[in-house]
């Protein structure tokens, strides 16, 4: 009898294993359709040569983050020469640029493949006529009315934001703070930063400070060192976070000198924004490796964008690649209703479907929290598919990741 039972258990286990293998087959087929890393890198190398042929620069220049920043592509004719844009396309870019500024680092532009119109890199970086459509708000999070001191945004009891610059390596077309970009790059003046620090020092309930912008890592090493030191010396500040997309758009910024500064002030938590698997490059991995070796803890805050990453398998692939470079998928943000960005917006159901496609189909490490920001700066609201079918004092009826219903006791004992 025991032997018969063991044989039956093994049969049931093998049957279940076969069922699970069948579940993952569609994703495996999706992966087979993607270009391999060698092909992707060959395309990037060719694009880099095209960029250097137009704007100049040596290989040593290419590795210099200051050269990258100085040589951002901001002219439609230059972009047209690199990508082969038509006259109509360059005129459309110029029309949008009369309203919204744009700039792309040479590095990020090198990730645009030959089919540029359908490239998720191109769509995030290059102005689109749909940005001129009506609707949305320039300040949907009401940051101007939640700023009790210069550079400060405060929405929660124990934490706040210090906005230190309007400068970015690239001005993402879905940016939530495009109202701050202006005509020129400007770091916050030192007096305003001092007032922000003093506000933190005077409010002892503040234990967590996020330095962002713009991009926090576009401050000079000297200014960043000063700011981190002041916060680090503030006894009640337990956590310092940096918000940056340089890991994605300007990984050359992560220099040994910068990492020495990061290493001085543990723990530093760095939140970045990878939105598509093509952004996870060898250069990005090197930047992440350097920061991790300096003691930083890395997390990703993707933005759910229509036509970029709103397909479940794309998001799964992104999160798997992030974990391979030691970046924890932290949030997926539902796109805010920012003026000029409505063409990127998805439905909330799209986000819920993506979370459902991750839960159970991959490890919990690869399942970020889906966040909708309450309008008016009222805070983050985590959403997930409803797994509760019924709940009373005796039991809960729950839905598993496969859609099966199970009953769980809901009684306290003792």
C-alpha positions as CSV (number, residue, x, y, z in Angstrom):
1,X,0.0,0.0,0.0
2,X,2.8,2.4,0.9
3,X,4.6,1.7,-2.4
4,X,1.3,2.3,-4.3
5,X,0.8,5.6,-2.5
6,X,4.3,6.7,-3.3
7,X,3.8,5.9,-7.0
8,X,0.6,7.9,-7.1
9,X,2.2,10.8,-5.4
10,X,5.0,10.8,-7.9
11,X,2.5,10.6,-10.8
12,X,0.5,13.5,-9.4
13,X,3.8,15.5,-8.9
14,X,4.9,14.9,-12.5
15,X,1.4,15.8,-13.8
16,X,1.5,19.1,-11.9
17,X,5.1,19.7,-13.1
18,X,3.9,19.3,-16.7
19,X,1.0,21.6,-16.1
20,X,3.3,24.3,-14.8
21,X,5.7,23.9,-17.7
22,X,2.7,24.4,-20.1
23,X,1.8,27.6,-18.2
24,X,5.2,29.2,-18.9
25,X,5.5,28.1,-22.5
26,X,3.9,31.3,-24.0
27,X,6.4,33.5,-22.2
28,X,9.3,31.2,-23.3
29,X,8.1,31.6,-26.9
30,X,8.0,35.4,-26.4
31,X,11.6,35.4,-25.3
32,X,12.7,33.4,-28.4
33,X,11.3,36.1,-30.6
34,X,13.5,38.8,-29.0
35,X,16.9,39.6,-30.5
36,X,19.7,38.2,-28.5
37,X,22.2,40.4,-26.5
38,X,24.9,40.1,-29.2
39,X,22.5,41.4,-31.9
40,X,21.3,44.2,-29.7
41,X,24.8,45.3,-28.9
42,X,25.8,45.3,-32.6
43,X,22.8,47.6,-33.3
44,X,23.9,49.9,-30.5
45,X,27.5,50.0,-31.7
46,X,26.4,51.0,-35.2
47,X,24.1,53.8,-33.8
48,X,26.9,55.0,-31.6
49,X,29.2,55.4,-34.7
50,X,26.4,57.3,-36.5
51,X,26.1,59.7,-33.5
52,X,29.9,60.2,-33.3
53,X,30.0,60.9,-37.0
54,X,27.5,63.7,-36.6
55,X,28.5,65.3,-33.3
56,X,32.1,64.2,-33.0
57,X,33.8,62.9,-29.9
58,X,36.3,60.2,-29.2
59,X,35.7,56.9,-27.3
60,X,37.3,58.6,-24.3
61,X,34.8,61.5,-24.6
62,X,31.9,59.0,-24.8
63,X,32.9,57.7,-21.4
64,X,32.9,61.2,-19.9
65,X,29.6,62.1,-18.3
66,X,30.3,65.8,-18.6
67,X,30.9,65.4,-22.4
68,X,27.7,63.4,-22.6
69,X,25.8,66.2,-20.8
70,X,27.4,69.0,-22.9
71,X,26.6,67.2,-26.1
72,X,23.0,66.3,-25.5
73,X,21.1,66.3,-28.8
74,X,18.7,69.3,-28.7
75,X,18.4,70.2,-32.4
76,X,15.9,68.4,-34.7
77,X,18.3,68.7,-37.7
78,X,21.1,67.0,-35.8
79,X,18.7,64.3,-34.7
80,X,17.4,64.0,-38.2
81,X,21.0,63.4,-39.6
82,X,21.6,60.6,-37.0
83,X,18.3,58.8,-37.4
84,X,17.4,59.7,-40.9
85,X,14.2,61.6,-40.1
86,X,12.1,63.2,-42.8
87,X,11.7,67.0,-43.1
88,X,8.1,66.6,-41.8
89,X,9.3,64.7,-38.8
90,X,11.8,67.4,-37.9
91,X,9.2,70.1,-38.3
92,X,6.9,68.3,-35.9
93,X,9.6,68.1,-33.3
94,X,10.3,71.8,-33.7
95,X,6.6,72.6,-33.2
96,X,6.5,70.6,-29.9
97,X,9.8,72.2,-28.8
98,X,8.1,75.6,-28.9
99,X,6.1,74.5,-25.9
100,X,8.1,71.7,-24.2
101,X,11.9,71.5,-24.0
102,X,13.7,68.3,-25.1
103,X,17.3,66.9,-24.9
104,X,18.7,63.4,-25.3
105,X,22.1,62.2,-24.1
106,X,24.2,60.7,-26.9
107,X,24.3,57.4,-24.9
108,X,20.6,57.1,-24.6
109,X,20.1,57.9,-28.2
110,X,22.5,55.1,-29.1
111,X,19.9,52.6,-27.8
112,X,17.4,53.6,-30.6
113,X,17.3,50.8,-33.2
114,X,16.8,51.1,-36.9
115,X,13.0,50.9,-36.6
116,X,13.1,54.2,-34.6
117,X,9.4,55.0,-34.9
118,X,8.5,51.8,-33.0
119,X,11.4,52.1,-30.6
120,X,10.5,52.4,-26.9
121,X,13.6,54.4,-26.5
122,X,12.7,56.9,-29.2
123,X,9.1,57.3,-27.8
124,X,10.4,58.2,-24.4
125,X,13.0,60.7,-25.7
126,X,11.7,62.4,-28.8
127,X,8.9,65.0,-28.8
128,X,5.5,63.8,-30.2
129,X,2.8,66.0,-31.6
130,X,0.3,64.4,-29.2
131,X,2.0,66.4,-26.4
132,X,0.1,69.4,-27.7
133,X,-3.3,67.9,-27.2
134,X,-5.4,69.5,-24.4
135,X,-6.0,68.0,-21.0
136,X,-4.1,67.2,-17.9
137,X,-2.4,69.4,-15.3
138,X,1.1,70.8,-15.1
139,X,1.1,70.1,-11.3
140,X,-1.2,67.1,-10.7
141,X,0.5,66.3,-7.4
142,X,-0.1,69.8,-6.1
143,X,3.6,70.2,-5.2
144,X,3.4,74.0,-5.2
145,X,1.0,73.8,-2.3
146,X,2.8,71.2,-0.3
147,X,6.1,73.1,-0.1
148,X,6.6,74.5,3.4
149,X,10.1,75.6,2.6
150,X,12.2,76.2,-0.5
151,X,12.9,73.0,-2.5
152,X,10.7,70.9,-0.1
153,X,7.7,68.8,-1.0
154,X,6.0,67.2,2.0
155,X,3.0,64.9,1.8
156,X,3.7,62.4,4.7
157,X,4.3,62.6,8.4
158,X,7.8,61.3,8.6
159,X,9.4,61.9,5.2
160,X,9.8,64.6,2.5
161,X,11.4,65.4,-0.8
162,X,14.2,68.0,-1.5
163,X,14.2,69.1,-5.2
164,X,17.7,70.2,-5.9
165,X,17.8,70.8,-9.6
166,X,15.7,70.9,-12.8
167,X,18.5,69.3,-14.8
168,X,18.3,65.8,-16.4
169,X,20.5,63.9,-18.8
170,X,17.3,63.5,-20.9
171,X,13.9,65.1,-20.6
172,X,11.6,62.2,-20.6
173,X,8.4,62.9,-22.6
174,X,6.3,61.5,-19.8
175,X,8.0,63.6,-17.1
176,X,5.7,64.6,-14.1
177,X,7.7,67.8,-13.5
178,X,8.0,69.1,-17.0
179,X,6.7,72.4,-15.6
180,X,10.1,72.8,-13.9
181,X,12.3,72.2,-17.0
182,X,12.2,75.8,-18.2
183,X,14.5,77.2,-20.8
184,X,17.7,76.5,-19.0
185,X,19.3,74.0,-16.6
186,X,19.3,75.4,-13.1
187,X,20.4,73.8,-9.8
188,X,18.7,75.1,-6.7
189,X,20.6,78.0,-5.3
190,X,22.6,77.2,-2.2
191,X,20.5,79.5,0.0
192,X,17.4,77.6,-0.9
193,X,19.1,74.3,-0.2
194,X,20.3,75.6,3.2
195,X,16.7,76.5,4.0
196,X,15.5,73.1,3.1
197,X,18.2,71.4,5.2
198,X,17.3,73.7,8.1
199,X,13.6,72.7,7.8
200,X,14.6,69.1,8.1
201,X,16.8,69.8,11.1
202,X,14.0,71.7,12.8
203,X,11.3,69.0,12.3
204,X,12.5,66.0,14.3
205,X,9.8,63.7,13.0
206,X,11.4,63.7,9.6
207,X,13.4,60.4,9.4
208,X,13.5,59.8,5.7
209,X,14.7,62.4,3.0
210,X,14.5,61.9,-0.7
211,X,16.8,64.1,-2.8
212,X,15.6,64.4,-6.3
213,X,14.9,67.0,-9.0
214,X,15.3,66.8,-12.0
215,X,18.1,64.3,-11.3
216,X,19.9,64.4,-8.0
217,X,23.1,62.9,-9.4
218,X,23.5,65.9,-11.8
219,X,24.7,67.9,-8.9
220,X,28.4,68.3,-8.7
221,X,30.3,65.9,-6.5
222,X,31.2,68.7,-4.2
223,X,27.6,69.9,-3.7
224,X,26.3,66.4,-3.3
225,X,28.9,65.6,-0.7
226,X,27.9,68.8,1.2
227,X,24.2,68.0,1.1
228,X,24.6,64.3,2.1
229,X,27.0,65.3,4.9
230,X,24.5,67.8,6.4
231,X,21.7,65.3,6.3
232,X,23.9,62.5,7.7
233,X,24.8,64.7,10.6
234,X,21.2,65.3,11.4
235,X,20.5,62.8,14.2
236,X,16.8,62.1,13.5
237,X,17.4,61.4,9.8
238,X,17.7,57.6,9.5
239,X,17.3,57.2,5.7
240,X,18.6,59.2,2.8
241,X,17.4,58.4,-0.7
242,X,18.5,59.7,-4.1
243,X,16.2,59.8,-7.1
244,X,18.1,59.5,-10.4
245,X,17.6,58.2,-13.9
246,X,21.3,58.5,-14.8
247,X,21.7,54.7,-14.4
248,X,19.4,54.6,-17.5
249,X,20.2,57.7,-19.5
250,X,23.7,58.6,-18.4
251,X,25.5,55.6,-16.6
252,X,28.8,57.4,-17.2
253,X,27.9,59.6,-14.3
254,X,28.6,56.8,-11.9
255,X,32.3,57.5,-11.5
256,X,34.7,56.1,-8.9
257,X,34.8,59.6,-7.3
258,X,31.0,59.7,-7.0
259,X,31.0,56.2,-5.4
260,X,33.5,57.3,-2.8
261,X,31.0,60.0,-1.7
262,X,28.1,57.5,-1.6
263,X,30.2,55.1,0.5
264,X,30.7,57.7,3.2
265,X,27.1,58.0,4.1
266,X,25.4,54.6,4.6
267,X,22.7,53.6,4.1
268,X,22.0,55.4,0.8
269,X,18.9,54.1,-1.1
270,X,18.9,54.9,-4.8
271,X,15.7,54.8,-6.7
272,X,15.9,54.8,-10.5
273,X,13.6,54.4,-13.4
274,X,14.1,51.6,-16.0
275,X,11.0,51.3,-18.1
276,X,12.0,48.8,-20.8
277,X,14.3,45.8,-21.0
278,X,16.4,47.5,-23.8
279,X,17.5,50.1,-21.1
280,X,19.2,47.3,-19.1
281,X,22.6,47.5,-20.9
282,X,26.2,46.5,-20.0
283,X,26.9,50.2,-19.2
284,X,23.9,50.3,-16.9
285,X,25.0,47.1,-15.2
286,X,28.5,48.5,-14.6
287,X,27.0,51.7,-13.0
288,X,24.8,49.5,-10.8
289,X,27.8,47.3,-9.8
290,X,29.8,50.4,-8.8
291,X,27.0,51.8,-6.6
292,X,26.3,48.4,-4.9
293,X,30.0,48.1,-4.2
294,X,29.8,51.5,-2.6
295,X,27.0,50.2,-0.3
296,X,24.0,51.7,-2.1
297,X,20.7,49.8,-2.1
298,X,19.1,50.0,-5.6
299,X,15.4,50.0,-6.4
300,X,13.4,50.6,-9.6
301,X,10.3,52.7,-10.0
302,X,8.9,52.0,-13.5
303,X,6.2,54.2,-15.0
304,X,3.5,52.3,-16.8
305,X,3.5,53.8,-20.3
306,X,1.2,53.0,-23.2
307,X,3.2,51.7,-26.2
308,X,6.3,51.3,-24.0
309,X,5.8,48.6,-21.3
310,X,2.1,48.1,-21.0
311,X,2.3,44.4,-22.2
312,X,2.7,41.9,-19.4
313,X,5.6,39.9,-20.9
314,X,7.6,43.2,-21.4
315,X,7.2,44.0,-17.8
316,X,8.1,40.5,-16.7
317,X,11.2,40.6,-18.9
318,X,12.2,44.0,-17.5
319,X,11.9,42.9,-13.9
320,X,13.9,39.7,-14.5
321,X,16.7,41.7,-16.1
322,X,16.7,44.2,-13.3
323,X,17.1,41.4,-10.7
324,X,20.1,40.1,-12.7
325,X,21.8,43.4,-12.2
326,X,20.8,43.6,-8.5
327,X,18.1,46.3,-8.9
328,X,14.9,45.4,-7.0
329,X,11.7,46.2,-8.8
330,X,10.0,48.4,-6.2
331,X,7.1,50.3,-7.8
332,X,5.1,50.4,-11.0
333,X,3.6,53.9,-11.1
334,X,0.4,54.5,-13.0
335,X,1.1,57.5,-15.2
336,X,0.0,60.8,-13.7
337,X,-2.4,63.1,-15.6
338,X,0.4,65.5,-16.6
339,X,-0.4,68.0,-19.3
340,X,1.1,66.8,-22.6
341,X,1.5,63.2,-21.6
342,X,-2.0,61.7,-22.0
343,X,-1.0,59.6,-25.0
344,X,1.1,57.6,-22.6
345,X,-1.7,56.8,-20.2
346,X,-3.1,53.4,-19.7
347,X,-6.2,52.2,-17.8
348,X,-5.9,51.1,-14.2
349,X,-7.1,47.7,-15.4
350,X,-4.0,47.4,-17.6
351,X,-1.8,47.8,-14.5
352,X,-3.9,45.3,-12.5
353,X,-3.6,42.8,-15.4
354,X,0.2,43.2,-15.4
355,X,0.4,42.5,-11.6
356,X,-1.9,39.5,-12.1
357,X,0.5,38.3,-14.9
358,X,3.4,38.5,-12.5
359,X,2.0,37.1,-9.3
360,X,2.6,33.3,-9.2
361,X,4.2,33.4,-12.7
362,X,7.5,34.7,-11.3
363,X,9.2,35.1,-7.9
364,X,7.9,37.7,-5.4
365,X,11.2,39.5,-5.9
366,X,10.1,40.4,-9.5
367,X,6.7,41.6,-8.4
368,X,6.7,45.4,-7.7
369,X,3.8,47.3,-6.0
370,X,1.4,48.9,-8.5
371,X,0.9,52.5,-7.3
372,X,-1.7,55.1,-8.3
373,X,-1.0,58.6,-6.9
374,X,-4.0,60.3,-5.5
375,X,-4.7,63.7,-7.3
376,X,-3.8,66.8,-5.4
377,X,-0.8,65.3,-3.6
378,X,-2.8,63.1,-1.2
379,X,-0.4,60.2,-1.4
380,X,0.3,56.8,-3.0
381,X,-2.4,54.2,-3.2
382,X,-1.2,50.6,-3.7
383,X,-3.5,48.5,-5.9
384,X,-3.6,44.8,-6.7
385,X,-6.0,42.3,-8.2
386,X,-8.7,41.4,-5.8
387,X,-8.0,37.9,-4.4
388,X,-10.8,38.1,-1.8
389,X,-14.0,36.6,-3.1
390,X,-15.8,36.4,0.3
391,X,-14.9,37.3,3.8
392,X,-16.8,36.9,7.0
393,X,-16.1,36.1,10.7
394,X,-15.7,32.4,10.0
395,X,-13.9,32.1,6.7
396,X,-12.3,33.7,3.7
397,X,-12.9,32.5,0.2
398,X,-9.8,33.5,-1.8
399,X,-8.7,33.3,-5.5
400,X,-5.2,31.9,-6.2
401,X,-2.9,33.1,-8.9
402,X,-4.4,30.4,-11.2
403,X,-7.9,31.5,-10.5
404,X,-8.8,28.6,-8.3
405,X,-11.0,29.3,-5.3
406,X,-9.9,28.1,-1.8
407,X,-11.5,28.5,1.6
408,X,-9.3,29.6,4.5
409,X,-10.5,29.7,8.2
410,X,-10.9,33.2,9.6
411,X,-11.2,32.6,13.3
412,X,-9.1,33.5,16.3
413,X,-8.2,30.7,18.6
414,X,-7.6,30.8,22.3
